[in-house]
Amino acid sequence: MSTETIMTEALSVSAKQAQTLIPYLLLSLGVLLSVVAAGMRSSRTVLKALSFAIYIPFVALLLYSLRLPDVSLFGASLVIDPMTRIVGAVVGTLALVVSLFAKSFSADSENSEWLSFMFISVLALSLLPACSDFVSFFVVLETASISGYLLAASDRKRILSLEAGLKYLLTGAFASAFLLMGFAQLYGQVGSLDFSAIQNYLSTTTQLPAMVSIASVLIIVAFAYKVGLAPFHMWSPDVYQGGPTALSAFLATATKVSLFSSFAVALYATGLITVPIVTKGLYGFGLISVIVGSLMALVQGQLKRMLAYSGVANAGYACFALISGTAALSSMFSFLCIYSFALIVGFAFAEEATIKKGVEAHADVDILSLGKRGAKLPVLSKALFCVAIFSLAGIPPFPGFLAKYQILSSTWAAGYTWGAAFILLGSLLGIGYYLRTLVPVFMQPEENASAYKPMGSPWSSSPLYVSLIATLVLMAVLVGFSRMTQWTEYVAFFAR
């Protein structure tokens, strides 16, 4: 068969395949419209309306198609299955919530091109779990990574934002180099980068070649860089602190959900998860991440930086579930979803607490000053921030406790005793660094409250809207990915 015939068959799209592509074509339309809106320097209201018009149909179409059969695209390099659709729906929902509280960078609506970068990122992150070979995997991953670098550096008038984008770019380039070298080593040994071909090779090989072990090490190191596992995590606090708050929230949540899901698909589909160095390496990264992330979060004095280090610890928890078998992957995914929506509430609260007539937009906020800055924020907004913090800390009966319990039980069942012990230790430390953010919010003396007033009426406060939406979605995710009987038994147990 000639090369032209292969390319023609790969690029031909049937009516069924075109129907599957509709949600992703809708995002592509959003990219074009957002570029036009950026060229016209559209206001934040227009950008929010465009976000609604694209993300809501995108998520709805993906949820509607969950029961449809798998569809192969472009010569089976992409396979749209229920896992891909649910990851895309979660990423799209996170992007929608983030777009609701994203503030304009300046009064003349400059830098409105951030929405274009976000549409591109959502498109890539949604398609990443669909990749069935490492060539398409790398192309889609780098598309998401490049848009992430641009999102971090979107606020061009702030030096910290530019530094965040540069640091993200440099560390991402190192991770991409490791990933490419791993793929090259794997191709040199197997002769193919297709997931099924790699699995067939590993299943028929009696003695594992050294080149496969080297390739596996390079791949998991690149993965550790991408998701911020210690000791390759140093970029994440600087990027999340320096970047625009709303966009940092998107990078801290949607990226982890997609990357953990897609790497889980890649590792299990190729059989690389059975390579001893992979499980041992990820296990070690998880242990280090829980300790380093928890201890560093405990000593941070600024909210966004503390949330970034807590993300390192939570990535370690997810890493334990990743290596605990296929049965634990649903626990990993539900944990990441609940963690993501709760974390977005924290970033939304930080966003509103730092806005003072548009002067301090996207700056980090001292935890001790949360009481003064948030003194005039709506009580409901602060209450929902409290719910999010309790969920992040894993305090019963909030959803975060059930998510951590599922991770703990799956890790223990898989025989990783030290991993389960570190989850308990990290959770205890997490109670310390999460709950100390509530002390100034609810225990600030009346005479020390500042005259700070957020823009707009209390009902137009961004954290209020975002917290309500994120909390509802959080509960929907909990019900959707956990057995209803388990949830009712769980609530009944703590009601006693």
N, C-alpha and C positions, 0 to 999 in steps of 0.2 A: 504494500500500500504506500502510495506516494505521500510526501510531506504535505502537499496541497490538499489531498483528500482528508488526511488526519485533521488539519486545521479547519477545513470546511465542516467536518462532523463536530468538532469541538465547539465551533462558534455558532452552529445552527441552534435555534431555540424554537421549541414546539409551543403550541398554545398553552399547554399545561405548565410548561416551564415559565412562559411569559406571565402567567397568572401568579406564579410563586414569586416572581421578581417585582410585582407591583409595589409592595411596601418599600423595597430598596430603591426603586425608581422614584418613589415619592420623596425619599430623602435626597436623591440626586436633584430633583426639582427644587427642593428646599435650598440646596447649595447654590443653584443658579439665582433664585429669588433673593437670597441673603446677600449675594455679591452685588446685585442691583441695589438692594437697600443700603449696603455699606457705601456704594458709590454716591448715593444720594444723601448720605449722612443722616439716615433715618433716626427718629427718636427711639427711646427705650420702649415706648408704648407700641410702636410699629413692630419692633423686634419681638416683643412678647406675643403680639397677635400672630406673627408669622410662626413663632414656635408652637403656639396652640394649633394653628392650621396644619402643621406638618406632623408634630409628634403624636397628637391624639389619634388621627387616622392610622399612622404607622403602628402604634401599639395595638389599636383595635384590630387591624388586619392581621397582625401576627397572632394575637390571641384567638381570633376567629379561625385561623388556619391550623391550630394546634392538633386537631384530629385528622388532618389531611395526611396522606402517605408521604414518605420521603421523596424528594425530587433531586435528581442529579443535574448539575449544570456544568457547561464548559468542559466536556470530556471527563466528567466525574471528578474534577478538581475541587468542586464545591458540592456538598450534599446538604440540602436544607431539610433538617429533621426537627422533631419537637424540641430537642435540646437547644438547637440554634434559635428557634423561634422564641422560646421562653427567655433566653439570654438577651435577645434583641429587645423583647418587651420590657425587661427590667432596665436595660441600659437606656432605652427611650424614655421610660418613666423618670429615671434619675435625671436625664437631660432636661426633661420638661420642668421638673421641680426646681432644678438649678436655674433655668431660664427665668423662672418667676421672680427670683430675688436677686438676679444679677443687676448690679447698678451700672449706670453709664460712667465712663471713665472721666468725662469732662463735660462742661456745660454746653459745648458746641457739638456734642454727640460724635466726637472722634472715636476711632478704634472700634466702630460698630461691626467690623469684620470678624469679631470673635464668634458670631453666630455661624458664619460660614465654616470656620475651623471646627466648631462643635458638631455641625451636621456631618462633616467629613469623618470626624472621630467616631460619632455614633454609627455611621455606615460601616466603617472598618471594624469596630468592636462587635457589631452585630453579626458580621459575616465571619469573624475569626473562628468560632467553634465549628463552622461548616467546612473548613479546609480539610481535605483528605490526603494531601501530600505536603511536604515541607517547602516546596517552591511557592505554591499559593499561600501557605502559612506565612512565609517570610514577607511576601509582598503586602499582604493585608496587615500584618503586624507593623511593618514600617510605615504604612499609610496612617495607622492609628498613632504611632509614635511621633511622626513629624507634625501631625496636627496637634498633638499634646505639647510639643515644644513651643509651638506658636501660641497656644492657649496660655501657657505659663508666662510668656513674654508679651501678652496682649496690651498691657498698660505701658505704652512706650514712654510715657512721661515720668515713670517711677523707676529709679535705678535698681531697686530691689526686684522689680518684675523682670527687667532685662537680665539681671544676674541669675534669676531663677530659670529663665529660659535657656541661658547659656549653660548652666550647670546640668540642667535636664538633658540638653543636647549632647554634651560631652560624655556623661555617664551612659546615655542611651546609645551613643556611637560605640562605646566599649562593649556594651551588652550585645549590640548587633554584630560586632566583629567576632565575639565569642560564639554567637549563634551560627554565623556563617562558617566559621572554622569547624564547628561540630557537625554541621550538615555536610561539609566537604569530606570530612573523615568518614562519616557514615556512608556517603555515596561511593567513596573509594573502596569500601569494604563490601557493601551490599550490591552496588551497581544500580540502585534506584532510590528515589526519595519518596515513593508512594508508601502510605502507611501499611497497606496490606502486604506489600512486598517485603517491607522490613519485618513485619510480624512473622511472615512465612520463613524468612531467613533465620530469625532468632529461635523459632520453634523447631527448626531442623538442625540447628548447630549444637553439637555435643559439648564443645569447648569454646567458651566465649573469647573471640580475638581481642587483643589489647587495643586495637584501633577502635572497636566499638565502645570499650570502656572509656577511652580518651574522649570520644565523641559525646558520650553520655555526660561526662564531667563538664565539658564545655557547654552543653545544652542546659544543664541544671544551674550552672553559674549564671548564664544569661537570663534564665528565668528568675533567679534570685535578684539580679539587678533590676529587672523589669517591675517586679512586684514589691521591691523594697525589703527583702529579707536581709537580716544582719548576717555577716558583716558588710554587705553591699547596700546598705540603706542610707548612707550619709547624704545622698542627694535629696531624699524625701522631705526632711524638716525644712531645708532651705527653700525648696521649690514650693511647698505648700504655704510657707510663711510669706515668701516674697511675691508669689503670683496673686492675681485678683482672687478675692475670697471665694466667690461663687464658682469660678473656674477651677480653683484648687479643690473645692468640694467635689466637682465632677471627676477630676483626675484621681482623687483619693478613693472614690467609690466605684464608678463605672469601670475604670481600668482594672481594678482588682477583680470585680465580678467576671469580666470577660476573660482576662488572662488566666485566672485560676481554672475557669471552665474549659477554655480552649487547650491549655496545657494538659489538663486531665484527660481530655479527649485524645490528644496526641500521644501522651505517654501510654495510655491503656490500649489505644488502637494499634500502635506500633509494637507493643510488648516491651518497650523500654522500661516500664515500671517493674519488670521482673529482673532487670539487671541489678545485682546487689549494690553497686556503687551509687545507683540512682536513689534507692530507698534509704540507704545509709546517709547519703549526702543531704537529701531533703529532710531527713530526721534530724541531722545535726544542725542544719539551717533553722529548723523550727525551734529547737532547744535554745540556740543562741538568740534567736529573734525574740522569744518570749522574755528572756532575762534582760537583754539589752534594752528592748523597747519599754518594758515595764519600769526598770530602774531609771532610765533617762526621762521617761514621762513624769516620774515622781518628783524630779528636781526642776522641771521646767516652770518658768514664771509667766509664760505667755500662752494664751489659749490655743491658737492655731499650731504652734510648735508642739504643745502637749498632745493635741489630737494627732499630729503627724507621727510622733513616737508611739502613741497608743496603736496607730495603724500598723506599725512594725510588729508589735506583740500580737495583734489580731491576725496578721498574715502568718505568724508562726502557728497559731491555733488551726488556721485553715490548712496549713502545710501538713499537720498531723493527720487530718482527715483525708488529705489527698493520697497519702501512702497507706491508708488503712483498708483499702479494698473498694470495690465498686459499690458495695452497700453503704459506704460512708460518704459517697459523693453527694447524695441528696442532702445529708446533714451539712456538708461543707457549703453547698449552694444556698440553703436556707439561712445558714449563719451569716454568709456574706451579704445576703439581701437585707436581713434585719439590721446588721451592723451598718450597712450603707445608708439606709434611710434614717437611722438614728443619728449617724454622723453628720448627715446633711442638715439636720435640725441644729446641731451644734455650730456648724459653719454659718448657718443662716442667722443664728443669734449673734455670732461674732460680727457678721456683716452689718447688722442693724446697730449694734452697740458701738461701732467705730464711725458711723456716719454722723457728722456734725456739720450741717450746711454744706455737705459735699467736699469738705476740706480733707478729712482723714479717711477717705474711702480706701478700702482694701488694706489698711494698716493692721498689724496685729494688735491685740489688746492684752494688757496685763490682767492676769486672773484676779489680783487683788482689787483692781479698779472696776470689775464687773458690776459691783454694787452701785458705784457712783454713776457709771455710764448707763446702766440699765434701770436707774431709779424711776424713770418716767415711761418705761416700756409697759405695754399692757400686761396685766396680771396673768391672763390666759397664755400669753406668749412665754412668760417666765415659767408657768406651770408646765407647759409642754416641753420646754427646755429641760425641766427637771425630770419629766418622764423619759426623755431621750437619754439623759445622763444615767438614770437608773437602769435603763435597758443596756447601755454600753457597759456599765459596771457589772451586769449580770446579776442584779438583785431580784429575787423572786417577789411577786409573781409577774414581773415584767417580761416581755417576749425575749429579751436578750438572755435571760436565765435559761429558758428552754433551749435556745440555740446553742449556748455553751455546754449545757448538759448533754445534748446530742453529740457534740464534738467529743466531749469527755468519754461518753459511753462507747462510741465507736473506736476511739483511740485505745481505751482499756481492752475492748473486745479483740482488737487486732494484736494485742500482746505488747504494746508500747507502754510499759509501766512508767518509765521516766517521763514520757510525754504526758501521761495523765497527771503525774505529780506536778509537772511544770505548769500544766493548765490550771491546777488548783492554786499553785503559788502565784502565777501571774494574775489570776482573778482576785486574789487577796490584795495584791499590790494595786490592781486596777481600782478596787474600791477606794483606796487612798487617793489616787491622783484624779479620779473622776469626781468623787464627792466633794473634794476641796474647791471645785469650781462653783458649787452651790452655796458655800458659806458666805462669800461677799454678796451674792445675789439676794439671799433671803435673810441675812443677818447684818446687813449694813446699817449702822446707826443713822437715825433720822437726820441728825445735825450735819452729817458728813455727805449727805446726798447732794449731788451737783444739780445745777440748773439745766442740765442737758435735756433737750427735747428732740425726739426723732421727728423727721419730716413727715407731715401728713397727720391724719387723724389716727386714733388707736386702731381702727378697723382697717386702715390701709398699711399697717405695719407688715413688712415682708415676712419676718419670722412667724407671725401669726398665721398668715395664709400658708406658708411653706410647712409649718409644723402640723397644721391640720391635714394637709394633703399627704405629707410624708407619714403621719401616724396612721391614717386610713389605709394607705398602701402597705405599710408595715404589717398591719393586722391582716390584710388580704393575703400577703405573702405567707404569713404564719399559718393561716388556715389552709392555704393552697398546698403548702409543702409539708405539712404535718397532718397526721390523722386527726380527724375531728374528735374521735373518741379520746385520743390522747390529750388533746387540748382541754376537753371538758373535764376529764379526770384530773388534769393538772390544776385547773381552776378550783375544782371541788376540794382537792387536797389542801390547798392553801386557804380556802374559805373556812375549813375546820379549824 
